[in-house]
Amino acid sequence: MHGFSDASERAYAAVIYLRIQYVSGEVDTKFITSKAKVAPIKKQSIPRLELLAACLLAKLGSNVQEILAQELNSVIQIYY
């Protein structure tokens, strides 16, 4: 799994993709899930919003990793 997050003055978001490498060497990526939130009304600095986005990604990634590990009966690595 690969996770990305980003933020702007208006919102922040996180997205999770699954990267699959087949025995033949072919690589495939699939969108799994995403989450976005509107930035707080009180003005925040961009680094603070980036931190909020990173926290959102960590929570989202942990949940998805747990669910996939149960479904696939294997350990799923995640790269943030």
Backbone as CSV, one residue per row, in Angstrom:
resi,resn,N_x,N_y,N_z,CA_x,CA_y,CA_z,C_x,C_y,C_z
1,MET,0.842,-1.169,0.000,0.000,0.000,0.000,0.889,1.235,0.000
2,HIS,0.436,2.256,-0.704,1.116,3.541,-0.732,0.107,4.610,-0.344
3,GLY,0.506,5.488,0.563,-0.377,6.547,1.021,0.225,7.915,0.779
4,PHE,-0.609,8.842,0.370,-0.181,10.212,0.099,-1.135,11.175,0.799
5,SER,-0.601,12.290,1.254,-1.446,13.325,1.855,-0.968,14.689,1.392
6,ASP,-1.881,15.659,1.435,-1.543,17.022,1.047,-2.530,17.976,1.707
7,ALA,-2.137,19.240,1.753,-2.997,20.242,2.380,-2.865,21.571,1.650
8,SER,-3.915,22.359,1.764,-3.913,23.732,1.267,-4.596,24.590,2.320
9,GLU,-4.745,25.858,2.054,-5.394,26.748,3.019,-6.864,26.400,3.214
10,ARG,-7.467,25.735,2.245,-8.905,25.438,2.302,-9.244,24.023,2.751
11,ALA,-8.360,23.068,2.526,-8.680,21.673,2.852,-7.407,20.844,2.963
12,TYR,-7.581,19.628,3.478,-6.494,18.655,3.488,-7.069,17.279,3.199
13,ALA,-6.215,16.383,2.693,-6.731,15.093,2.238,-5.662,14.016,2.310
14,ALA,-6.136,12.761,2.229,-5.257,11.597,2.205,-5.827,10.592,1.217
15,VAL,-4.951,9.812,0.597,-5.373,8.809,-0.378,-4.496,7.565,-0.216
16,ILE,-5.110,6.396,-0.425,-4.405,5.112,-0.326,-4.527,4.376,-1.659
17,TYR,-3.382,3.893,-2.155,-3.340,3.070,-3.355,-2.737,1.722,-3.001
18,LEU,-3.125,0.691,-3.720,-2.542,-0.629,-3.562,-1.689,-0.905,-4.787
19,ARG,-0.429,-1.239,-4.554,0.497,-1.561,-5.641,0.698,-3.069,-5.633
20,ILE,0.421,-3.695,-6.762,0.515,-5.152,-6.883,1.577,-5.476,-7.922
21,GLN,2.522,-6.339,-7.538,3.530,-6.793,-8.496,3.314,-8.290,-8.713
22,TYR,3.034,-8.638,-9.945,2.771,-10.027,-10.297,4.067,-10.785,-10.512
23,VAL,3.980,-12.107,-10.531,5.141,-12.961,-10.739,5.820,-12.638,-12.072
24,SER,5.029,-12.258,-13.061,5.573,-11.931,-14.390,6.379,-10.633,-14.386
25,GLY,6.293,-9.870,-13.282,7.012,-8.602,-13.196,6.130,-7.403,-13.487
26,GLU,4.942,-7.651,-14.000,4.001,-6.568,-14.290,3.533,-5.929,-12.982
27,VAL,3.428,-4.605,-12.986,2.995,-3.859,-11.803,1.663,-3.187,-12.104
28,ASP,0.756,-3.263,-11.143,-0.566,-2.672,-11.281,-0.863,-1.855,-10.026
29,THR,-1.494,-0.716,-10.185,-1.894,0.093,-9.028,-3.401,0.298,-9.061
30,LYS,-3.982,0.248,-7.882,-5.429,0.414,-7.753,-5.723,1.414,-6.643
31,PHE,-6.661,2.295,-6.901,-7.141,3.227,-5.888,-7.940,2.437,-4.859
32,ILE,-7.649,2.648,-3.569,-8.375,1.948,-2.517,-9.384,2.885,-1.856
33,THR,-8.920,3.990,-1.289,-9.818,4.911,-0.600,-9.155,6.276,-0.437
34,SER,-9.975,7.245,-0.080,-9.452,8.585,0.210,-10.363,9.247,1.236
35,LYS,-9.857,10.303,1.820,-10.630,11.071,2.799,-10.156,12.512,2.694
36,ALA,-11.092,13.435,2.747,-10.769,14.863,2.687,-11.554,15.591,3.764
37,LYS,-10.972,16.651,4.261,-11.636,17.481,5.261,-11.406,18.947,4.925
38,VAL,-12.370,19.763,5.277,-12.251,21.202,5.106,-11.370,21.733,6.237
39,ALA,-10.507,22.681,5.920,-9.623,23.267,6.930,-10.451,23.990,7.994
40,PRO,-9.954,24.043,9.215,-10.677,24.752,10.274,-10.929,26.216,9.912
41,ILE,-12.008,26.760,10.467,-12.342,28.166,10.196,-11.226,29.077,10.683
42,LYS,-10.717,28.781,11.893,-9.600,29.560,12.424,-8.381,29.304,11.546
43,LYS,-7.759,30.348,11.045,-6.645,30.217,10.108,-5.503,29.428,10.742
44,GLN,-5.041,28.435,9.992,-3.928,27.579,10.419,-2.766,27.774,9.459
45,SER,-1.559,27.536,9.949,-0.393,27.605,9.068,-0.392,26.373,8.156
46,ILE,0.280,26.487,7.022,0.365,25.369,6.085,1.067,24.166,6.740
47,PRO,2.168,24.363,7.484,2.770,23.199,8.147,1.811,22.494,9.113
48,ARG,0.986,23.247,9.812,-0.001,22.655,10.715,-1.036,21.856,9.931
49,LEU,-1.496,22.386,8.811,-2.460,21.673,7.973,-1.835,20.418,7.360
50,GLU,-0.557,20.497,6.991,0.142,19.317,6.475,0.224,18.240,7.554
51,LEU,0.433,18.657,8.803,0.459,17.713,9.913,-0.909,17.063,10.109
52,LEU,-1.976,17.848,10.003,-3.328,17.294,10.094,-3.569,16.274,8.977
53,ALA,-3.081,16.576,7.780,-3.226,15.653,6.651,-2.440,14.367,6.905
54,ALA,-1.247,14.492,7.476,-0.434,13.313,7.783,-1.117,12.446,8.844
55,CYS,-1.724,13.063,9.837,-2.464,12.310,10.865,-3.670,11.600,10.253
56,LEU,-4.365,12.284,9.381,-5.502,11.688,8.681,-5.038,10.472,7.876
57,LEU,-3.913,10.597,7.195,-3.363,9.494,6.411,-2.964,8.329,7.308
58,ALA,-2.348,8.608,8.440,-1.931,7.539,9.355,-3.138,6.741,9.854
59,LYS,-4.206,7.433,10.227,-5.418,6.748,10.697,-6.056,5.937,9.569
60,LEU,-6.171,6.541,8.406,-6.767,5.865,7.251,-5.940,4.652,6.853
61,GLY,-4.624,4.827,6.804,-3.733,3.724,6.428,-3.784,2.573,7.408
62,SER,-3.838,2.898,8.686,-3.903,1.861,9.715,-5.183,1.041,9.581
63,ASN,-6.294,1.710,9.366,-7.576,1.011,9.208,-7.586,0.116,7.976
64,VAL,-7.132,0.636,6.859,-7.119,-0.136,5.606,-6.148,-1.309,5.719
65,GLN,-4.990,-1.066,6.316,-3.990,-2.124,6.482,-4.538,-3.272,7.331
66,GLU,-5.236,-2.938,8.389,-5.825,-3.952,9.259,-6.877,-4.778,8.520
67,ILE,-7.738,-4.115,7.776,-8.795,-4.811,7.036,-8.215,-5.710,5.951
68,LEU,-7.249,-5.189,5.182,-6.645,-6.000,4.113,-5.872,-7.178,4.679
69,ALA,-5.193,-6.982,5.797,-4.428,-8.072,6.406,-5.366,-9.199,6.827
70,GLN,-6.547,-8.859,7.348,-7.517,-9.884,7.739,-8.079,-10.607,6.516
71,GLU,-8.397,-9.846,5.488,-8.996,-10.433,4.280,-8.011,-11.314,3.517
72,LEU,-6.749,-10.877,3.441,-5.752,-11.595,2.648,-4.912,-12.565,3.474
73,ASN,-5.083,-12.538,4.794,-4.307,-13.401,5.699,-2.806,-13.252,5.491
74,SER,-2.351,-12.031,5.311,-0.924,-11.769,5.160,-0.612,-10.363,5.670
75,VAL,0.665,-10.108,5.842,1.105,-8.795,6.309,1.157,-7.849,5.116
76,ILE,0.554,-6.695,5.256,0.534,-5.693,4.194,1.461,-4.551,4.611
77,GLN,2.453,-4.251,3.788,3.346,-3.125,4.068,2.723,-1.846,3.559
78,ILE,2.931,-0.759,4.313,2.428,0.538,3.868,3.577,1.537,3.833
79,TYR,3.593,2.324,2.777,4.607,3.361,2.594,3.883,4.700,2.558
80,TYR,4.288,5.588,3.450,3.641,6.910,3.535,4.457,7.934,2.788
